[in-house]
Amino acid sequence: REEKALAIYEKCIKLFPTHSFASSNLSYLYLKLGRLEEAEAVAKKTINLEPNLANTYSILGLILKEKGNFKEAESITRKAIEIQPDLADAYINLGLILKANNNLEEAKDVTLEAIKLKPNSADAHLNMGSILQELGNINEAEKFAREAITLNPKLPDAHVNLGAILKELGRLEEAVIHAKEETDISPQKQAPYLLLNSLFKECDLSVFSESQIRLVLKRLLQRNDITHQDLFMAIDRL
């Protein structure tokens, strides 16, 4: 309930303008809501308030990554690790930044460090699976993607990532199940629908019941950002 949380934090900052923890969380909420300029301004103000609050540097790194400033994002996130070497989230964020800048081997190393520090982090396992997939280590990628789902079955992007890995492994019917699951978890995101659409063109539909096929088609046919021609085989089967 991010909008409600945002209103509470904005009120908190109004009442207590030097509350660095509230200010840091406010910058993260602005980031989550895509309000990057406000997120960056609040994060920088928080650093001025409390220069040794490592988490704020880590959040600012993510904000700069979203703005495409990878070099600055990496530098500021390393500052977070320098201040607090056991801050697992900073390693997770650094891995994301390095991956976005195509430094995959280093991204793998820092994400492994995050997993060592925080073994139950679903986000770290999800990111590791994605990095390994890009490195071409598909079987290992599947293991990490599955572990992310075990740790948090409702983690956004986890099922669509696993679905993409399974598609690459040629296990299309399994991939359908996970892509469909992602549309339940993240109905507003485009990626799972695109994956589901491509899978329905290629997979063996005989393994699915009529009701399962109808449910997926109902979700896909109402969209205008997919190729409906890819669904002809499924429609014909019904």
N, C-alpha and C positions, 0 to 999 in steps of 0.2 A: 504494500500500500504506500507507494513512494510519494505520491502527491501529498497525502496526509502527513507522512513523516517530514516532508519538506516544510510544510506550514509550521510544524512544531519546532523544527530546528531554526527556521527563520525568526520565530518568536523568541526562542532561547537566545539567539545572537543579539536580538534587539534589546533584551533585558540584561544580558551579560556579554557585552561586545568583546571581552578579552578571554572568553572561555575557549581555549584552543582545541579541546577535544570536540566540542560541539561544532566549531568552525571547520575542523578537518572533516567531520562527517557531512557537513553541509556541502563542502566542495565535492565529495564523492556522490552525493545525491544529484547535484547539478550535472555531474558527469553521466550518471545513469540515465538522466532525462535528456541528454544530448545538448545541454546548455553549456557548451565548452568554454565560452569566454567568461561566463560567470564562475564556472568551476575553477578556471585558472586563476582568476583574480582573488577568489576566496582562499585558494590553496597558498598563493604567494603571501597573502595577508597573514595567514596562519603561521607560515614559516617565520615571518617577522615577529609574531607574537611569541612563538615557541620554537627556536631554531633547532632544538634537539628532539623534536617529535618525529621519529623516523617514518611513521605511517603517512604523514602528510607529504613527504618527499615521494613516497611510493605512489600515492594517489596522483600527485602532480606528474609523475612519469607516465601514468596511463593517460592523463589528459593530453599531454604533449604527443603521445603515440597517436591518439585519435586525431590530432591536428596534423599528423604527418611529420612532426619534428623528431625523427627517430634518434638522431645523435644527441640532442639535448635531453630527450626522454631517457635514454640509456644512462647518461651522465648523472642525472638527478636521482635515478633509481639506485644506482651504485652508491650514491651518497646516503640513501636510506639504509643500505646494507652496512656501510661504514659506521653509521651511528648505532645500528642495532643488528649485529651479525646473525642473530637467530630469528630474524623476522621473515618467516616463511613466505608471507604474502609478497614481500619485496622480490624474492627470488622467482615466484610465480609470475609477477608482473614483468620482471626483467626478461624472463623466457619469452613472454608474449611480444615484447618489444624487439628482441633479437630475431624471433621468427618472422615478424612483420618486415624486418630489414634483411631477411634471407640469410641470417647467420645461424643456420640450422644446427650445426654441431655444438656451438656454444650455447644455443637455446636449450639443447638436450641436456647439457651438463648442468646448467643452473636450475633447470626444472627437476632433474634428479636430486639436486641439493635440497630443493623445496620439499620433495617427497621424503627425504631423510629427516628433515626438520619437522614435517607435519604429515606423517604416514596416512592419516585419515582424510587428507584433503582430496575431495572429488575433483575440484578444479585443476589441481596439479596433475592428477592422473589423466584427466580429459586433455589437457594441453600436451602432455607427453605423447599420448596416442596420436594427436594431430601432427606433432613434430616428426614422430617416427614414420607416419604415413607419407609425409613429404620427402623423407629421407629414403623411402622405398622399402622400409622394414615393416612390411604389412602384417606379418604374423605377430610380431611384438606389439605393433600398434593396436591390434585387436585386443590383446590381453589388457593393455592399459585402459582402453575405451570401456571394456567390460567391467573393469575394477571401478572406474568412475561411476558407472551405473549402479554397481553393488553398493558403493558408499552413499550415493544419492540418486535413487531411481527417478527423481523428478528434476534432475539437473538440466537446465536449458542447454541445448546443443549436443548433449551427450548421445542421444539416440540417433540424431541425424549424422553425427560423425561416425558412429558405429555402422550405421546403414551404408554410408559411403565406402567405408573400409570393406564391408561384406560384399558390396557390389564389385569392388576391385578384385576380391577373392573369388568372384563368380558365384557367390551364394545369394542369388537374387531374391529368393522367396523369404529368407531370413531378413534380408535388407528391407523388404516391404514392411515387415512387422515393426521394425524399429523406426522407419520413416513415418509410418502411420502414428506410432506412439508419440513422436516428436510433434505432430500436428495437434495432439491432445494437450501437450505441455506448453507449446509455443505457437498457438494458432495464428498469431499476428506475423510470424516470420515466413519469408518466402522460400527459403532453402529446402525445408522438408517437403513442400508441395512439388517443387521442381524435381527433387530426387524421386518422390513417389510416382510422379508422372512418367519419368524416364524408365523406372522399374516396371511399370504396368505395360510398357511397350515390349519389354524383353523377357519377363519372367514366365514361369509355367503357372498359369492361372488355375489349373486343375487342382492345385493343392489348397485353394481357398474356397470357402463356402459362398453360395450366392449372396448371402447377407453381408459377408465381408467385402465382396466385390462392390456391391451396391453402396455400402457405407463410404468406401474410398471414392467411388465415382461421384457420389453426391457432393463430396468436399471439393473434388477437382473441377467438375463441370461448371461450378458457379464462379470460377476464377477466370480472369482475362489475361493472366500473365504466364499461362502455360500453353503448350501446343495440344489442342484438343484432338488433333489427328492421331496422336500417340495413344489415345484411349479407344480407338476403334475396335481393337482386338477384344478388349474387355467388354465393350458394349455388345459386340457381336456374340460373345460367349453367353451373355445373359439372354 
